[in-house]
Amino acid sequence: MKILGTGLSGLVGSRVTALLSPDFTFENLSLETGVDITDLKSISVRFEQSDAPWVFHMAAYTDVQGAEKDHDTAWKVNVLATENIANNCRKLGKKLLYIDTDYAFDGKKEFYMEDDAPNPLGWYAKTKTEGAKRVLALGGLGLVIRISNPYRANPVGKKDFVHKMMERLESGQSVTGASDQLFVPTFIDDIAEALKVLIKTNASGIYHVVCAPALSPYEAGLVIADIFGYDKNLVQKGTFAQMFAGRAPIPQYAALKNDKITSLGIHMHSFAEGLEEVKKQEV
Ligand SMILES: NC(=O)c1ccc[n+]([C@@H]2O[C@H](COP(=O)([O-])OP(=O)(O)OC[C@H]3O[C@@H](n4cnc5c(N)ncnc54)[C@H](OP(=O)(O)O)[C@@H]3O)[C@@H](O)[C@H]2O)c1
């Protein structure tokens, strides 16, 4: 089956397409392939020319700090371009996958299910939530997965948070993680597995594709040190208030639940299990 995609050369897209290429044929519309998704007309032409029944829309303005300063660009890429893609999918009857973020929530609840109301704090998150609304308005044609801090073996382009921490620990530098914060990092290989099943079942609506149990970034640092054999004394405890002072606001307790996706028989790796896979793949 053919899949028309955007952002397939990014951190998540490049791994998902590598893992799914035996099952699907991908066509990537991205800056790298000469297509700017904010060029609404040329996107519409490319959509009309394609007979792919599914669209993986993974391109986004992903600079969380930059979005606070450049509201217009983030809105144009994450909302207006997504709205145009959704309109094309509605017109042509294509199914649309969109990747949303755990930052959709305000982090004040103990945990979050798919039907909890979003209340994004920062501008990046607000634009991503608006984009998701356009996709969900497609009804049966719209599929939104929420992911958190995606990581993988051998990241390309930008480094994931795991490899940023590993780089510092490797060179004997300390890393600090908040111990009063919760997150649910996503092993990117699990996204590929989840998408295989979601496509097969013609799924629509929202799914949380995240790990369980939730952990703090401080705990994540300790797990990384443990699995990759770094000195655990280099992992320092910080507070959420300290670590995010003067930065784009993000949810403190982003403990999204993954029961809906695991009930489909998909194994979502815990953070430690995901890291063991990364270690095996990087040998
Ligand atoms: N990384 C995270 O922590 C995280 C967390 C939650 C959700 N997400 C979501 O997951 C998706 C994938 O994220 P990622 O981290 O893999 O992204 P990424 O590595 O930052 O890559 C972004 C992709 O978007 C493309 N792109 C950006 N602006 C474009 C434009 N105007 N026209 C065409 N293509 C454009 C880039 O194309 P070029 O490579 O050609 O420049 C790149 O392929 C995004 O929707 C993001 O919002 C990410």
The ligand as a Gaussian input file, in Angstrom:
#p B3LYP/6-31G(d) Opt

LIG

0 1
 N       10.448000      15.125000      18.925000
 C        9.588000      15.252000      19.925000
 O        9.998000      15.423000      21.106000
 C        8.100000      15.157000      19.686000
 C        7.246000      14.968000      20.788000
 C        5.868000      14.877000      20.551000
 C        5.360000      15.004000      19.249000
 N        6.225000      15.214000      18.216000
 C        5.655000      15.356000      16.867000
 O        6.121000      14.262000      16.094000
 C        6.272000      14.671000      14.718000
 C        7.678000      14.317000      14.252000
 O        8.604000      15.001000      15.104000
 P       10.177000      14.880000      14.880000
 O       10.814000      15.178000      16.183000
 O       10.487000      13.635000      14.149000
 O       10.418000      16.108000      13.906000
 P       11.810000      16.678000      13.338000
 O       12.896000      15.678000      13.475000
 O       11.988000      18.039000      13.927000
 O       11.466000      16.783000      11.813000
 C       10.492000      17.658000      11.379000
 C       10.200000      17.336000       9.945000
 O        9.273000      18.312000       9.469000
 C        9.718000      18.763000       8.191000
 N        9.255000      20.134000       7.995000
 C        9.309000      21.166000       8.889000
 N        8.794000      22.272000       8.321000
 C        8.406000      21.929000       7.067000
 C        7.804000      22.618000       5.990000
 N        7.483000      23.921000       6.084000
 N        7.542000      21.947000       4.850000
 C        7.872000      20.635000       4.718000
 N        8.444000      19.920000       5.701000
 C        8.706000      20.565000       6.853000
 C       11.213000      18.647000       8.241000
 O       11.645000      18.517000       6.910000
 P       13.189000      18.630000       6.486000
 O       13.869000      17.470000       7.151000
 O       13.128000      18.511000       5.009000
 O       13.628000      19.967000       6.991000
 C       11.420000      17.372000       9.037000
 O       11.377000      16.232000       8.191000
 C        5.967000      16.168000      14.687000
 O        4.632000      16.335000      14.272000
 C        6.118000      16.601000      16.141000
 O        5.313000      17.728000      16.444000
 C        7.579000      15.264000      18.400000

